[in-house]
């Protein structure tokens, strides 16, 4: 598990970790892990072939962070700068066993950023998501990158830090918060990796009970949104209630107190609905009116009702056992036929109402 405790900014810079930015990257948007078996991860075969033909220090690093292949410690010591190798071992980015080194993290590119992300999708050992990057993160990062005027930003549930770092790259001072110390460590490491370390602070905290006395020009969050009863898996893997919106509603209610007068929040989640739209829109509009905020809801193309990935399945890939029965019963009870990912852009303006659009 990655950790940057007792590692100074000077050590991160002197070790030359920025060298990792020159490596080839996965060309995929979604990283999967042990939970998805053979699907993890898709890779650019042309890039991999090029790496395999190249014998250099960069090739050795690429073997670790792009191919996911172990290397001998002797080869690593002979080809890599000692300070960089020692830093990666101290941070837990690399692990050692029987004379071989393996990377616990892979390198991905996201909106011009180079990010260390966990190979696995979820971290059962720490009871929450591991820092990884998915298509939803990439979509929201593009929206964040387009907000160039923000001078301060808050990333709630930061993961790898891709959302907040997209704001920091535009000049914002960032506070990145996550309940998982592995995520705050990854976000901090990624900040220095991208030359943004002096603009980023990290803090551990539960976004459902976080108390902050500051306001921000931009608040971003891609919170847990798996449509499962909280605690149904026995560990926090993103369960957000049977409707998948428990975290979203809490963040919505807290957002007005976190924004500057001209600030904006970008909240991402997913919701059940039918062929017309998600069911929660009338409730959302009423709650926004009560809070005195306005905004725009951007809907992704819908899919069939989602069976969450991090749960036992049968041979037909449907949720099995009591958990599957519970989810199916809920979906049938509300008459859901579609499932929508969405981003809500929110501003502290009392009379703007709610506009609904779709990603073009």
Secondary structure as UniProt FT lines:
FT   TURN            5..6
FT   HELIX           9..14
FT   TURN            15..16
FT   HELIX           17..22
FT   HELIX           34..39
FT   HELIX           45..53
FT   HELIX           57..62
FT   HELIX           63..67
FT   STRAND          71..72
FT   HELIX           73..79
FT   HELIX           82..91
FT   STRAND          94..97
FT   TURN            98..99
FT   STRAND          100..103
FT   STRAND          105..110
FT   TURN            111..112
FT   STRAND          113..118
FT   STRAND          122..123
FT   TURN            124..127
FT   STRAND          128..129
FT   HELIX           135..145
FT   STRAND          152..156
FT   TURN            159..160
FT   HELIX           162..168
FT   TURN            169..171
FT   STRAND          173..178
FT   HELIX           181..193
FT   TURN            194..195
FT   HELIX           197..199
FT   STRAND          200..204
FT   TURN            207..208
FT   STRAND          216..222
FT   TURN            230..233
FT   TURN            242..243
FT   HELIX           246..255
FT   HELIX           256..258
FT   STRAND          259..273
FT   TURN            279..280
FT   HELIX           281..291
FT   STRAND          294..299
FT   TURN            315..316
FT   HELIX           321..334
FT   STRAND          338..347
FT   TURN            350..351
FT   STRAND          354..358
//
